[in-house]
Amino acid sequence: MAVGVWAAIAFWAGPAVAIWSEPLDPIAPSTITTEPDTALCMPAETPLFTCTLGTRRASVCQAGGKAIYRYGRPGRIELSSQRLTLASRGFSGGGETQITAANNGYSYTMFDRTVRTGFGADGRNDPQSETGLVVRQGSKQLSSRRCDNDTPISSRSREVIPGGSFVPH
């Protein structure tokens, strides 16, 4: 039996926006990984990326030959999507990889970026890494937030997520 889940964009600095997620198979709270620093993946799934945003998480999990995006808290998934794309862009001193989940006119782009912040007097490159989540409704950006953790997007993502367009932010 499939069920739907309502979710609000809790970290957006405006009025809450309720959206309808894709149908989900019921997930018993005890089947979701509940360790504090882990992904919202079921035990048989492999975490590809997790962004911790306060008490909530955005995770991409691999189950066999497919990937799924989940947003919420351990034991309480608020949003999910299997409509994912992967994009990357290289630039001088670094690059960025993105996974974008689509759901009813909204997109959720998780990013992993490394940029050169400058060269030291000794010529050493000083890279800076950051991860985050960008929420859009159509082409309008609603929110951009850095993750509390800086875990990179797994290279295994390329095996299960089709290519898509890079999302400037």
Disulfide bonds with the S-S distance in Angstrom:
Cys41-Cys61 1.98
Cys51-Cys147 1.97
